[in-house]
Amino acid sequence: MPVPAENPAPESEQTPAPAQPPTPAPSRPSPMPRCAPLVPHPTARKLPAPPLPRPGTPTPQLTHAATALLSDLRRHAPELTLSAADIGTLAPAVAAWLEREAHPDTIRHALTTDLPQPLRHPAKLLKHRLTALLPPPLPSADDLAAPASNRPTVIPFLNCDGCERGIRSLTPGLCRDCREARAADAPAAA
């Protein structure tokens, strides 16, 4: 048996609701001020990479030690297996570290800790770390000496030989009043 459908109201009886303008949502202040994006736009101009550090006076001993240190990195971090060309490129930077009296263990630690996984370009990472983490040169003994004081010399307090009043003087003597009294007595005595 067919179920009788409810009789819909005729269209004339259905009146559309009067159009009300939409009420704007209350504007809330944004919790954070708008600022520049943290990631630069892909087409933004990139700054040139800083050059690799170089030693002030390259010596064969520095170059040999730097090459040996770079070649040995793969024993400590297998991801850092470098080609001979990469070692030749990075050796002057390691020599600059050694010239600044950085211990080889310190250099090795700076280059092998916190490696990204996966490491796609080990030579680029080492170039960045050797440039960005370069220690400053050690100060000389003259730099560590205490600077000369520019303070004025303090003149000490002494007692006047005539009246025991406190006076400032580099040498023992009389105060102004005692000197004037003696000067006044001297012509009268003569």
C-alpha positions as CSV (number, residue, x, y, z in Angstrom):
1,M,0.0,0.0,0.0
2,P,1.3,3.3,-0.9
3,V,2.0,5.7,1.9
4,P,0.3,9.0,1.4
5,A,2.7,11.8,1.2
6,E,2.1,14.9,3.2
7,N,0.7,17.7,1.4
8,P,3.3,20.4,1.0
9,A,2.0,23.9,1.5
10,P,1.4,25.7,-1.7
11,E,4.1,27.9,-3.0
12,S,2.0,31.0,-2.6
13,E,1.8,30.4,1.2
14,Q,5.5,30.1,1.6
15,T,6.9,33.6,1.9
16,P,10.6,34.0,1.9
17,A,12.1,35.5,5.0
18,P,12.9,39.1,4.7
19,A,16.5,39.6,3.8
20,Q,18.5,40.8,6.7
21,P,22.0,42.2,6.3
22,P,24.6,39.8,7.7
23,T,25.8,40.9,11.1
24,P,29.6,41.2,11.1
25,A,31.4,39.0,13.6
26,P,32.9,41.0,16.4
27,S,36.4,41.7,15.6
28,R,39.0,40.5,18.1
29,P,42.5,41.8,18.2
30,S,44.9,39.3,16.8
31,P,46.9,37.6,19.6
32,M,50.2,38.2,17.7
33,P,51.1,41.3,15.7
34,R,51.7,40.7,12.0
35,C,55.4,40.5,11.2
36,A,57.7,39.4,8.5
37,P,57.4,35.7,7.6
38,L,60.1,33.5,9.2
39,V,60.8,31.7,5.9
40,P,62.0,33.9,3.0
41,H,60.1,33.8,-0.2
42,P,61.6,31.2,-2.6
43,T,62.5,33.9,-5.2
44,A,64.0,36.2,-2.6
45,R,67.6,37.3,-3.3
46,K,70.0,35.2,-1.3
47,L,73.1,36.6,0.3
48,P,76.4,35.1,-0.9
49,A,77.9,32.5,1.4
50,P,80.8,33.8,3.4
51,P,84.2,32.6,2.2
52,L,86.0,29.8,3.8
53,P,88.5,30.9,6.4
54,R,92.2,30.7,5.5
55,P,95.3,30.6,7.7
56,G,97.3,33.8,8.0
57,T,100.6,31.9,7.3
58,P,99.9,28.6,5.6
59,T,102.6,26.1,6.3
60,P,103.0,22.5,5.0
61,Q,102.6,21.2,8.6
62,L,99.2,23.0,9.0
63,T,98.0,21.7,5.7
64,H,99.1,18.2,6.5
65,A,97.4,18.2,9.9
66,A,94.2,19.6,8.4
67,T,94.1,17.0,5.7
68,A,94.7,14.2,8.2
69,L,91.9,15.5,10.5
70,L,89.4,15.7,7.6
71,S,90.3,12.3,6.3
72,D,89.9,10.8,9.8
73,L,86.4,12.2,10.3
74,R,84.8,9.1,8.7
75,R,86.1,7.0,11.6
76,H,84.0,9.1,14.0
77,A,81.0,9.8,11.8
78,P,80.6,7.5,8.7
79,E,78.3,10.1,7.2
80,L,81.3,12.4,6.8
81,T,83.1,10.4,4.2
82,L,84.6,13.1,2.0
83,S,86.1,13.0,-1.5
84,A,89.7,14.0,-2.0
85,A,88.5,17.2,-3.8
86,D,86.3,18.1,-0.8
87,I,89.2,17.5,1.6
88,G,91.5,19.8,-0.6
89,T,88.8,22.5,-0.5
90,L,88.1,22.3,3.2
91,A,91.8,21.8,4.4
92,P,92.6,25.6,4.5
93,A,89.6,26.2,6.8
94,V,90.7,23.5,9.2
95,A,94.3,25.0,9.0
96,A,92.8,28.3,10.1
97,W,91.3,26.6,13.1
98,L,94.6,25.0,13.9
99,E,96.5,28.2,13.5
100,R,94.2,29.7,16.1
101,E,95.4,27.0,18.4
102,A,92.1,25.0,18.4
103,H,92.8,21.4,19.6
104,P,92.1,18.8,16.9
105,D,89.6,17.1,19.3
106,T,87.7,20.4,19.6
107,I,87.6,20.7,15.8
108,R,86.5,17.1,15.5
109,H,83.7,17.6,18.1
110,A,82.5,20.8,16.4
111,L,82.2,19.0,13.0
112,T,80.7,15.6,14.1
113,T,78.1,16.5,16.8
114,D,74.4,16.9,16.0
115,L,74.6,15.8,12.4
116,P,71.3,16.1,10.5
117,Q,69.7,12.8,9.4
118,P,69.8,12.1,6.5
119,L,73.0,14.0,5.7
120,R,72.9,14.7,1.9
121,H,75.8,17.1,1.5
122,P,78.5,16.5,4.1
123,A,81.0,18.9,2.5
124,K,78.5,21.7,2.5
125,L,77.7,21.1,6.2
126,L,81.4,21.1,7.1
127,K,82.0,24.2,5.1
128,H,79.2,26.0,7.0
129,R,80.4,24.8,10.4
130,L,84.1,25.6,9.7
131,T,83.0,29.1,8.7
132,A,80.3,29.9,11.3
133,L,82.0,28.3,14.3
134,L,85.6,29.7,13.7
135,P,87.0,30.6,17.1
136,P,88.6,34.1,17.5
137,P,92.4,34.3,17.7
138,L,93.9,33.9,21.1
139,P,94.8,37.3,22.7
140,S,98.5,38.1,23.1
141,A,100.2,38.7,26.5
142,D,100.0,42.4,25.8
143,D,96.2,42.2,25.3
144,L,95.8,40.4,28.7
145,A,97.9,42.9,30.6
146,A,95.9,45.2,32.9
147,P,95.4,48.6,31.2
148,A,97.2,51.6,32.6
149,S,95.1,53.5,35.0
150,N,94.0,57.0,33.8
151,R,93.0,58.0,37.3
152,P,94.7,61.1,38.8
153,T,97.3,60.5,41.5
154,V,95.8,60.7,45.0
155,I,97.7,63.1,47.2
156,P,97.8,61.7,50.7
157,F,96.8,63.4,54.0
158,L,99.8,64.5,56.2
159,N,99.9,66.4,59.5
160,C,101.2,69.9,59.5
161,D,104.5,70.2,61.3
162,G,103.4,73.4,63.1
163,C,99.9,72.8,64.3
164,E,99.1,69.1,63.6
165,R,96.3,70.0,61.3
166,G,95.5,67.5,58.4
167,I,96.8,68.7,55.0
168,R,97.1,67.1,51.6
169,S,100.7,67.2,50.5
170,L,103.2,64.9,48.8
171,T,106.0,66.0,51.2
172,P,105.8,66.8,54.9
173,G,105.6,70.5,55.7
174,L,103.4,73.3,57.1
175,C,99.8,74.2,56.3
176,R,99.0,77.5,54.6
177,D,98.2,79.3,57.9
178,C,101.5,78.2,59.5
179,R,103.4,79.3,56.4
180,E,101.7,82.7,56.5
181,A,102.3,83.1,60.2
182,R,106.0,82.2,59.8
183,A,106.3,84.6,56.8
184,A,104.7,87.4,58.9
185,D,107.1,86.7,61.8
186,A,110.2,86.5,59.6
187,P,110.3,90.3,58.6
188,A,109.4,91.4,62.1
189,A,112.3,89.4,63.5
190,A,114.8,90.8,61.0
